[in-house]
């Protein structure tokens, strides 16, 4: 199994970030437990028992990697059947989506302001964290999409941004977003426009060229490093960047419907938006006029 996984992973057509996630799962979980088993000996019960002891998230990643790798082995004639196919994951409890209130978002913003530049020595910390989060709040874009913005993607006069890519984990930019439907031009709220205006007036803009939110080296910021700094800045506040995206989805759906929210977020279908991005209303709107006689 170890040899199969080593052959499969470089051939698996996924983003670099996803490949890293699979590699970590393989090295941390799969190889220690199943790596030395011969392919003609591994069985569905073996894999099911392995998956059952993992956390739900780890099990899902491991099952995906094993299933794809064994699928390759079947296509090459190395395995007769795919033993992962009939395994099952434990049912995960659906996490409740909580749309943030304006007060919560403002409190998060104040925390960023207090933290940024408050270190007494060394390079000023938190540079542009506030602007990055203001753009996320005012667009609902993914953090990687915001970090990948180039000035040619920003139209301050029209108040729009073009989502045309995302960042990798090496300080580079990929010229395609997460999915085909993620490529889009979206109007942005005033808080995002003002953040981009502030960013455009900073001294280092001329030094670093096209990158809207450059690192200290002038490269594109990575999602991991940015989220690490945001965790340090927010302290004990249980708010994540993705919560702003879910909040935008909920607010758009409330006023303009599910399809509008799905299109704005760049989802491939409304099912994705509905299942994972919308907070349930405290009070269901009055629909009685539709069925009164």
Secondary structure as UniProt FT lines:
FT   HELIX           2..11
FT   HELIX           16..25
FT   HELIX           26..30
FT   HELIX           31..34
FT   TURN            35..36
FT   TURN            39..41
FT   HELIX           44..52
FT   HELIX           56..75
FT   TURN            76..77
FT   TURN            83..86
FT   HELIX           102..115
FT   TURN            116..117
FT   TURN            125..128
FT   HELIX           129..139
FT   HELIX           143..147
FT   HELIX           151..153
FT   STRAND          154..155
FT   TURN            156..159
FT   STRAND          160..163
FT   STRAND          166..167
FT   TURN            169..170
FT   STRAND          173..174
FT   HELIX           180..182
FT   STRAND          184..187
FT   HELIX           190..200
FT   TURN            203..204
FT   HELIX           205..208
FT   TURN            209..210
FT   TURN            212..213
FT   TURN            216..217
FT   HELIX           223..234
FT   TURN            235..236
FT   HELIX           241..256
FT   HELIX           258..265
FT   HELIX           270..276
FT   HELIX           288..290
//
